[in-house]
Amino acid sequence: MSQPESGNAWIDLFNEIQEEELEEGYGDTWRLQFNYSITNELAQEKQKEGWKVFEKASKGSFICSDCSHSWNSAKTCIVFHYRLRKRAGRGQVLMRPFRQQCLECNSKKYHTPQFNEDKFEDILLILMAKIKKNCYHEVDPYEATPARQNTIRTTPHHRELCEACQQGICTKA
């Protein structure tokens, strides 16, 4: 059964992919929510409740709301917590994209990244593979594939402006 559009591209694409990948294949319905307080650590009680963590760095774009400066970062960190409640036939995914501060002005505001639709589709497909592996005992095709060795040239990563670095979880820290 198709879910109505939420107006959020991440949630809408997640719903579309989960319907095909998880709901039709396993009979479980999954839901994605944003949660800006999660980290890449899970308390022992959360682990006992079946929660898992997936962390991914991707290219994101930012715009400062104070000075309108824009920038790209290939080191934009996203953390997902997910779990399946088998008896209920439902899965839950919590997502947190980490923010960055502007280099051009003195504002201490953190700005939320924007992602190209192709990027977040790639991220969600990798997330689905992790869910299938850890909740349904499937083989993760991304683990079997050797990592690409493409060099991406970007400006230096400013750790002091990166929310994920400040919390000690940036994948490029």
N, C-alpha and C positions, 0 to 999 in steps of 0.2 A: 504494500500500500504506500503510495507516494505521499511524502510529507509536504505541507505547504511551504512556499518560500519564506525565509525569515528576513530577507533583506541584507543578510550578512553573507558575503561570498564564501567565506571559510565554511560556515555552517551549512549553507545550501549545497556546496560541492561535497562536503562530508556526507550529508544525508543521501545524496545521489550515489556516491561510491559505496557507502555502507549498505544501502538497500541491495545493490547488486552483489557485493563481495561477501557480506555477512548475513544479512537478513534472508536472502534467497538461499544461500549456501548452508546456513546453520540454524535458521529460524529465530535468531536473536536480533533484537532491535537495539541499536547503539545511538547515543546522543552526545553531541559535542557542546561544551560550554566553555566560555572564557573565565579564567580565574587568575587575577593579577597578584595573588599572594603565594602561589605554589613555587617550590624550588625543585632542584634536581635530587633532593634528598627525600626519603620516605621514612617516617617514624616506624618503629617496629610494629606498633599496633596497626598502622596502615598496611604494612606488608602482610600481616596476618589476615587482614580483610581482603587480600588479593590484589592490591594496587601494584602496578608496575610503572616504570618511568622510561620515557623515550626522549632523548635530547637531540636536537638537530640544529646545525648552523646553516644559514642560507643567505642569499643576497636579498637585502631589503632596502627600501628607500625611505628617507625621512624628510620632513619639512618643518622648520622651526616656526612655531606659532607666534613668536615675538618679532623676529627679523626677516622671516620668509626665506632664509637660507635653506637650500636643499642639498642633500648628499646621499650617496649610496654606501652601503657597507656589505661586504661579502661575509661578514662575521656576525650577522644578526642571529641571535640565539633564540630558539623556541623550545620550551619544555612541555611535554605532555605527560599527564598521569592518566592511567586507564585501568579499568577492571571490568570483569564480567560477573554478573550475578546470575549464575546458571539456572537456579530455581525460578527466578523471576523472568528469565528469558530476555534480560536487558543488560546492556553494557553502557558504561559511562566513560567519557573522555573529558578531561579538563586540560585546557590549553592556555599557555602563557607565552606571548611574544615579549621578549625583553626590549626595553626602550633605550634610547641614547639621548644625550644632551648635545646641544649645538656648540660647535667649536667657534663660531663667528661672533656670538654675543655672550654677555655675562649671565644670561638667564640660567637658573639651576633647574628649569623644568626638564622633565624627561619626555621625549616624543615617541609616539607609537609608530612602529614600522608599517610600511605598505609593501605588499608583495605582488609581483607579476603573477597572473593567474596560472601560467605554466609552472611557476615555482611552487605555489601552494598545492597544485595538483600532484606534483612529484613528491612533496613532503607527505601529503595525505596517503598516497599509494605506499610509501615506505612505512608509514604508521599502520596501515591495514596489514601489511606483511608482518609487522611486529605483533599486532593483535592476533593474527592467525597463528603465529608461532607460539606465543605465550599463553593464549587462551584456548586454542583448538589443536595444538600440537602439530601444526603444519611446518613444512620446511620453509625457511625464510630465503627467497631467491636472491635477496640483496646481500646476504652473508656469503653465498656461494660465488658471487661475482667479485673478481678482484677490484680493488679501489682504483678509480681513474687517477692518473698522475698528471692531469692537466694543471698547468700553472696559471693562476689567475692573478693578474697584477692589479693591485688596488693601492689606494693611499694607505699610510700606516694606520693601524688600529689604535685609537686613542682610549686606552684602558680606563683612564680617569673619567671619561665621559660615557662609558658603557655600563648600564645597570647590571648586566650579567657579570662583568668583571668585578664590579663593586661588591657583589655577593659571592665572589669566588667560584663562579660556575661557568664562566665564558669558555667555550670550547677552544678558544685561541689564547687563553690567558697565559 
